[in-house]
Amino acid sequence: MKPVIAIIVLVGVYLFYPTYDLLVKDSPFDETFALYDSQFLTADRCRDAAMEMKLRYFHCAGGNIWGGLLSTYGSYQPENRYGDSELSKKEKHE
C-alpha cells in the first residue's frame, strides 16, 4: 500500500509543481518576449539566472504539466506563444 501512495504523490508533484521559463526582450519598446531558457524549478533561480546574464528586460513565466494538458493557461506552449508572434509574421510579409 505504501508504494502506491508514494507513486500517487510523485505523480501529483510531477503534474502540479510549477516550472519557470525565462523570457527576454531586447528593449523596453519591444512588444514580445523571446524564450531564452526554461525548466527552472523556482522563480528565484530564474531571476538569479537573468541577473547572472545581466539581462535588463526579462520575465519569469510559470506553468505546470497539468495546466498544459488542460490548456488552462491560455495556450502556454512556449514555442507557439513566444516563438513566432503575429507581429513578427506581419513584419516578414512587408
C-alpha positions in Angstrom: 0.0 0.0 0.0 2.9 2.4 0.8 4.4 2.1 -2.7 1.0 3.0 -4.3 0.7 6.1 -2.1 4.3 7.1 -2.9 3.6 6.7 -6.7 0.4 8.8 -6.4 2.3 11.5 -4.5 5.1 11.6 -7.1 2.7 11.8 -10.0 0.8 14.6 -8.2 4.1 16.5 -7.7 5.1 16.0 -11.3 1.7 17.3 -12.6 1.2 20.2 -10.3 4.7 21.5 -9.4 5.4 24.7 -11.4 8.4 25.3 -13.5 9.5 28.7 -14.8 10.7 29.9 -18.2 13.0 32.9 -18.6 11.5 35.2 -21.2 13.6 38.1 -22.5 13.1 41.2 -24.7 15.9 43.4 -26.1 14.4 46.8 -25.3 11.5 48.2 -23.3 9.8 49.1 -26.6 9.6 45.5 -27.9 6.1 44.1 -27.6 7.0 40.4 -27.5 9.3 38.3 -25.3 11.5 35.5 -26.6 12.1 32.3 -24.8 15.7 32.3 -23.5 15.8 29.4 -21.1 13.3 27.1 -19.5 12.6 24.5 -16.8 13.7 26.4 -13.7 12.3 24.8 -10.6 11.9 28.1 -8.7 11.2 31.7 -9.6 14.3 32.7 -7.6 16.6 30.6 -9.7 15.0 32.0 -12.8 15.6 35.6 -11.6 19.2 34.7 -10.5 20.0 33.3 -13.9 18.7 36.5 -15.5 20.8 38.6 -13.1 23.9 36.5 -13.8 23.5 37.1 -17.5 22.9 40.8 -16.8 19.6 40.8 -18.6 17.6 44.0 -18.2 14.2 43.2 -19.5 13.1 39.8 -18.5 10.1 37.9 -17.1 9.8 34.5 -15.4 6.6 32.8 -16.5 5.4 29.8 -14.6 3.4 26.8 -15.7 2.9 23.2 -14.9 2.2 20.0 -16.8 -1.5 19.8 -15.6 -2.2 23.3 -16.9 -0.6 22.5 -20.2 -2.7 19.3 -20.6 -5.9 21.1 -19.9 -5.0 24.4 -21.6 -5.9 26.4 -18.5 -3.0 28.8 -19.1 -4.3 30.0 -22.4 -2.0 28.4 -24.9 1.1 28.2 -22.8 3.2 26.4 -25.3 6.5 28.4 -25.3 7.2 27.6 -28.9 3.8 28.8 -30.0 3.4 31.7 -27.6 6.8 33.2 -27.8 8.5 31.7 -30.9 6.7 33.4 -33.7 4.2 36.1 -32.9 1.6 37.7 -35.1 3.6 40.9 -35.1 6.7 39.2 -36.5 4.6 37.5 -39.1 3.3 40.9 -40.3 6.8 42.2 -40.5 8.0 39.3 -42.6 5.4 39.9 -45.2 6.1 43.6 -45.6 
